[in-house]
Amino acid sequence: MRQILILICLVPMFAFAKVQKISDIPPASINYIDIEHGNCDANCLQNLVNSGMEFSFLSRFKESNANNFLSNLYAKLSGNIKSLIAFGGLDGGSKNSSNSVKIAVLIPQQVIKGYSHVVSDAIFSYVISQNINADIKFYLSGNESSASLRNALSQIKRDGISLVVAPLTVNGARYIASNSDPNTFFFIPTLNYSSVGSSSGNIFFGGISYEDQVRELLNKSSSNLIIYHDGSYLAKTLNGYVEINSNNVIAKNMVDNSKRALFDTIDEKFNESDVFLNLPLSKTEFVINEISINKAKPKAYLTTQINYAPKLLTSIEYGNRENLYIANSISYIPSDISSTASLLGLDMEYNWVAYSTAIGIDYLYSTYSGANKQRVFDEQISGAGIRYDTKIYKTTRYKFIPIN
């Protein structure tokens, strides 16, 4: 049985009634003490990571036994973010990297913001859990201006890299489609092919298909439809998909940030209609609760991936969501990948960008690197995009359950 001793020295600050003085005693520190016998080499450390044994990994880690990916993981888990090797754009693979496959990650961090960490953590999760022989370099372009992307692509080419994961918006993807080297293969996890409509055979897209999700949801509806949306770009896109695929829309109501009471939008039509919620979770919660307060009972609530999150189960009372249908395109995730992601604080089961990123690097590495590695994800590439298996879910009191 593995035993880990964690020594934590907690020193309080003493506060006095009239004078406040900071203690001269050094601040609290955490040390991970290895009391197990034997040396834990890179394979041993890898097994601890794959098994989700975070504290064992932290206590048994030795820099001399680790490759750079394990060193990165240790730095992140121990809070020593400044020691991360890969995120500055340095070699991230095994320390003997002469035969490593080179993969670039192009991140316009000022544009995609928090998704920068989602993408990097998903890549770490895949690379560490699969123990692949790869050097990962991160290229931080800042934004998606032509100059920034041109400079990043030039540097990637100078570094001799032909496999690129690029979490971009539509503007960045269009630049890549028009200006990329046809011998360089790109995977864009943040967009569906329909958003750009151009690939030239060297660009693959990992974004989920919201239109497929809308069509699947509409299969559950045989009534008039009332749409609630927040006026965002995504909401307008979803509204369009609903209206293209259904002739039953009788009303569209916008919910702004003030979340004003919806009394004037709720009437007798609701009891004979389905409500399509093209809203983020906080506004979905608000709308469902407002409808419930007004004693209206729609036949069904319909919503896409944007509301597939554990928080929905606690933020909306079960009685108000018994007739809620949610589309989800996230399927099987290998346990070693999900365990590693969990160590990094990433719940891949509910984050489609992370899921798409892991599928993308799996596809690029297994298909184009010459490493002769079998893919671990089931999704296939159809044309220039991932073909997802979209399922419709309902909720119990405590979890989501598929119904098709």
C-alpha positions in Angstrom: 0.0 0.0 0.0 1.4 3.4 -1.0 1.8 5.8 1.8 2.6 9.5 1.4 3.5 11.8 4.3 2.7 15.4 3.7 4.3 17.9 6.0 2.4 21.2 6.3 3.7 23.9 8.6 0.9 26.5 9.2 1.9 29.6 10.9 -0.9 32.1 11.8 -0.5 35.9 11.7 -1.1 37.4 15.1 -3.4 40.4 15.0 -3.6 42.7 18.0 -6.3 45.1 19.0 -4.2 48.3 18.4 -1.1 47.2 16.5 -1.0 44.7 13.6 2.4 43.1 13.1 3.3 40.5 10.5 5.0 37.5 12.0 8.8 37.1 11.3 8.3 33.4 11.0 8.6 32.2 7.4 5.3 31.4 5.5 3.7 28.0 5.3 5.4 25.4 3.1 4.4 22.1 1.7 6.9 19.2 1.3 6.1 15.9 -0.3 8.2 13.2 1.4 8.8 9.9 -0.3 8.8 7.0 2.2 8.5 4.3 -0.3 11.5 2.0 -1.2 13.2 1.9 -4.5 13.8 4.4 -7.3 10.8 5.6 -9.4 12.0 6.0 -13.0 10.2 7.7 -15.8 8.0 4.7 -16.5 7.1 4.5 -12.8 6.2 8.2 -12.7 4.2 7.7 -15.8 2.1 4.9 -14.2 1.4 7.1 -11.2 0.1 9.8 -13.5 -2.0 7.5 -15.5 -3.5 6.1 -12.3 -4.4 9.5 -11.0 -2.1 9.2 -8.0 -1.1 12.9 -7.7 0.5 12.9 -4.3 2.5 9.7 -5.0 3.8 11.4 -8.2 4.7 14.6 -6.4 6.5 12.7 -3.6 8.5 10.3 -5.8 9.4 12.8 -8.6 13.1 13.3 -9.3 14.3 15.6 -12.0 17.0 13.1 -13.1 14.3 10.5 -13.8 11.8 12.6 -15.7 11.4 13.6 -19.2 10.4 17.2 -19.9 6.7 16.5 -20.0 6.8 15.0 -16.6 8.9 17.9 -15.4 6.2 20.3 -16.7 3.5 18.4 -15.0 5.4 18.4 -11.7 6.0 22.1 -12.0 2.3 22.8 -12.6 1.0 20.5 -9.9 3.4 21.8 -7.3 2.5 25.4 -8.1 5.9 26.3 -9.6 4.4 27.7 -12.8 7.6 29.7 -13.6 9.4 26.4 -14.1 7.2 25.2 -16.9 9.3 24.3 -19.9 6.9 24.1 -22.7 4.6 27.1 -22.5 7.5 29.5 -23.3 7.9 27.7 -26.6 10.9 25.5 -25.6 11.3 21.8 -26.3 8.7 19.8 -24.3 9.4 16.2 -25.2 11.9 13.6 -24.0 15.2 14.9 -23.0 16.8 12.9 -25.8 14.7 14.5 -28.5 16.7 13.9 -31.7 14.1 11.4 -32.9 11.1 13.1 -31.5 8.1 14.2 -33.6 7.9 18.0 -33.6 4.4 19.5 -33.0 3.7 23.2 -32.9 0.8 24.8 -30.9 -0.1 28.2 -32.2 -2.0 30.2 -29.6 -3.3 33.8 -30.1 -3.7 34.1 -26.3 -5.1 37.7 -26.3 -8.0 36.5 -28.5 -8.9 33.1 -27.1 -7.9 34.1 -23.5 -8.9 31.3 -21.0 -9.0 28.7 -23.8 -5.2 29.0 -24.0 -4.9 27.0 -20.7 -7.7 24.6 -21.8 -5.8 23.8 -25.0 -2.4 23.5 -23.4 -3.7 21.3 -20.5 -5.5 19.0 -23.0 -2.3 18.6 -25.0 -0.3 17.9 -21.8 -2.9 15.3 -20.8 -2.6 13.5 -24.1 1.2 13.6 -24.4 1.9 12.6 -20.9 -0.7 9.8 -20.6 0.3 8.3 -24.0 4.0 8.8 -23.3 4.6 9.7 -27.0 8.1 10.7 -28.2 7.3 14.3 -29.2 8.6 17.8 -28.8 5.8 20.3 -28.4 6.5 23.9 -29.0 4.1 26.7 -28.1 4.1 29.8 -30.3 2.2 32.7 -28.7 1.2 35.1 -31.4 -0.7 37.4 -29.1 -3.5 38.2 -31.6 -4.7 37.1 -35.0 -3.5 40.0 -37.1 -1.9 39.2 -40.4 1.5 40.3 -39.2 1.3 38.2 -36.0 0.2 35.0 -37.7 2.7 35.5 -40.6 5.5 35.8 -38.1 4.4 32.7 -36.2 4.0 30.6 -39.3 7.5 31.7 -40.5 9.0 30.7 -37.2 7.2 27.4 -37.3 8.5 26.7 -40.8 12.1 27.8 -39.8 11.9 25.3 -36.9 11.1 22.5 -39.3 7.6 21.7 -37.9 4.8 20.4 -40.2 2.2 19.5 -37.6 0.3 22.3 -35.9 -2.5 22.6 -33.4 -4.0 26.0 -33.8 -7.0 27.1 -31.6 -8.2 30.1 -33.7 -11.3 32.1 -34.3 -12.8 32.5 -37.8 -10.5 35.4 -38.7 -7.3 33.4 -37.8 -8.6 30.3 -39.6 -9.3 32.2 -42.8 -5.8 33.6 -42.7 -4.3 30.1 -42.3 -6.5 28.8 -45.1 -5.2 31.4 -47.5 -1.6 31.6 -46.4 -0.4 28.3 -45.0 2.2 26.0 -46.6 0.3 23.1 -48.1 2.9 20.7 -46.7 2.0 21.8 -43.2 -1.0 20.1 -41.5 -3.2 22.1 -39.2 -5.8 21.1 -36.7 -8.1 23.8 -35.5 -10.0 22.5 -32.4 -12.1 25.6 -31.8 -14.1 25.7 -35.1 -16.3 23.6 -37.2 -15.5 23.4 -40.9 -18.8 25.2 -41.7 -17.5 28.3 -40.0 -14.7 28.7 -42.6 -15.6 26.5 -45.5 -12.0 26.3 -46.8 -9.3 23.7 -46.1 -7.1 23.0 -49.2 -6.6 19.5 -47.8 -4.1 20.4 -45.1 -6.5 22.0 -42.5 -8.7 19.9 -40.3 -11.4 21.3 -37.9 -12.4 19.9 -34.6 -15.3 22.1 -33.6 -18.6 20.4 -32.7 -21.5 20.8 -35.2 -24.2 23.0 -33.5 -26.4 22.5 -36.5 -26.3 18.7 -36.0 -27.2 19.2 -32.4 -30.1 21.5 -33.3 -31.4 18.9 -35.8 -31.2 16.1 -33.2 -33.0 18.3 -30.7 -35.7 19.2 -33.2 -36.4 15.5 -33.6 -37.8 15.6 -30.0 -40.1 18.5 -30.9 -43.5 18.3 -32.5 -44.9 21.6 -31.2 -44.5 25.3 -31.8 -41.1 26.7 -30.8 -40.3 29.7 -28.6 -36.7 30.8 -28.7 -34.8 32.6 -25.9 -31.4 34.0 -26.8 -28.9 36.6 -25.6 -28.0 38.3 -28.9 -24.5 36.9 -28.9 -22.8 35.7 -32.1 -23.3 32.1 -31.0 -26.9 32.6 -30.1 -27.7 34.2 -33.5 -26.0 31.3 -35.2 -28.1 28.8 -33.2 -31.2 30.8 -33.9 -30.5 30.5 -37.6 -30.0 26.8 -37.4 -33.4 26.4 -35.5 -35.2 28.6 -38.1 -33.6 26.8 -41.1 -34.6 23.4 -39.8 -38.0 24.2 -38.4 -41.1 26.1 -39.6 -42.6 26.1 -36.1 -40.9 29.2 -34.5 -43.6 31.5 -33.3 -41.5 33.8 -31.1 -37.9 34.9 -30.3 -37.2 36.7 -27.0 -33.8 38.2 -26.1 -32.5 38.0 -22.5 -30.0 40.8 -21.9 -27.4 41.1 -19.1 -29.9 42.9 -16.8 -32.0 39.7 -16.7 -35.2 41.7 -16.5 -38.4 39.9 -15.5 -39.8 37.9 -18.4 -43.5 38.4 -17.5 -44.4 40.1 -20.8 -43.0 37.2 -22.8 -44.8 34.4 -21.0 -48.5 33.6 -21.9 -50.8 30.8 -22.6 -48.8 29.7 -25.7 -46.2 28.2 -23.5 -48.3 25.3 -22.4 -48.6 24.1 -26.0 -45.0 24.9 -27.1 -41.4 23.8 -26.7 -38.8 26.4 -25.6 -35.4 26.5 -27.3 -32.7 27.9 -25.0 -29.8 29.5 -26.9 -28.3 30.9 -23.8 -25.4 30.3 -21.4 -26.1 28.5 -18.2 -26.7 31.5 -16.0 -29.4 32.8 -18.3 -30.8 29.4 -18.9 -31.3 29.0 -15.2 -32.9 32.4 -15.0 -35.4 31.8 -17.9 -36.5 28.3 -16.6 -37.0 29.7 -13.1 -39.0 32.7 -14.4 -41.2 30.4 -16.5 -41.8 28.2 -13.4 -42.7 31.2 -11.2 -45.3 32.2 -13.8 -46.8 28.7 -13.6 -46.2 28.0 -17.3 -45.4 24.5 -18.3 -43.8 24.2 -21.8 -43.9 20.7 -23.3 -40.1 20.6 -23.4 -36.9 22.7 -23.0 -34.3 22.1 -25.7 -30.7 23.3 -25.5 -27.2 22.5 -27.0 -23.7 21.7 -25.7 -23.5 25.2 -24.1 -25.5 24.0 -21.2 -24.0 20.5 -20.8 -22.3 21.2 -17.5 -22.5 19.7 -14.0 -23.5 23.0 -12.5 -26.9 22.7 -14.3 -27.8 19.9 -12.0 -27.4 22.1 -8.9 -28.5 25.5 -10.3 -31.9 24.4 -11.6 -34.3 22.4 -9.4 -35.0 18.9 -10.7 -38.8 19.5 -11.0 -38.1 22.4 -13.3 -35.9 20.4 -15.7 -37.6 17.1 -15.9 -38.6 17.9 -19.5 -35.2 19.4 -20.4 -33.3 17.9 -23.4 -29.6 18.6 -24.0 -27.4 17.8 -27.0 -23.9 16.5 -26.3 -21.1 15.5 -28.7 -18.5 14.4 -26.2 -18.1 10.6 -26.2 -15.5 8.1 -24.9 -12.4 9.5 -23.3 -9.6 7.0 -22.5 -9.2 6.8 -18.7 -5.5 7.6 -18.7 -6.1 10.8 -20.6 -9.1 11.9 -18.4 -7.1 11.0 -15.2 -4.2 13.2 -16.3 -6.6 16.0 -17.3 -8.2 15.8 -13.9 -4.8 16.3 -12.2 -4.5 19.5 -14.2 -7.9 20.6 -13.1 -9.5 20.0 -16.5 -12.8 18.1 -16.7 -12.6 16.9 -20.3 -16.0 15.2 -20.1 -17.7 18.6 -20.1 -15.3 20.7 -22.1 -15.6 20.2 -25.8 -12.6 22.4 -26.7 -10.4 20.2 -24.5 -11.9 17.1 -26.0 -11.5 18.3 -29.5 -7.9 19.3 -28.8 -7.0 15.8 -27.5 -8.6 14.2 -30.6 -6.7 16.6 -32.8 -3.3 15.9 -31.5 -4.1 12.2 -31.5 -5.1 12.4 -35.2 -2.1 14.4 -36.2 0.4 12.3 -34.3 -1.0 8.9 -35.4 -1.7 9.8 -39.0 1.1 12.2 -40.1 4.1 11.7 -37.8 5.3 8.4 -39.1 5.3 7.1 -35.5 3.1 4.1 -36.4 0.8 4.7 -33.3 -2.8 3.6 -33.2 -5.3 6.2 -32.5 -7.0 6.1 -29.0 -10.1 8.2 -29.9 -13.0 6.7 -31.9 -14.1 9.8 -33.8 -13.3 9.7 -37.5 -12.3 12.6 -39.8 -14.9 13.1 -42.5 -13.8 15.6 -45.2 -12.1 18.3 -43.2 -13.7 17.8 -39.9 -14.4 15.4 -37.0 -17.6 13.4 -37.3 -19.0 13.5 -33.8 -21.7 11.1 -32.4 -24.2 13.6 -31.1 -26.5 12.2 -28.4 -29.5 13.7 -26.6 -29.5 13.6 -22.8 -32.0 14.2 -20.0 -31.2 14.7 -16.4 -32.0 12.8 -13.2 -31.6 14.5 -9.9 -27.8 14.0 -9.9 -26.6 13.2 -13.4 -27.1 13.3 -17.2 -28.4 10.2 -19.0 -28.5 9.5 -22.8 -31.9 8.7 -24.2 -30.9 7.8 -27.8 
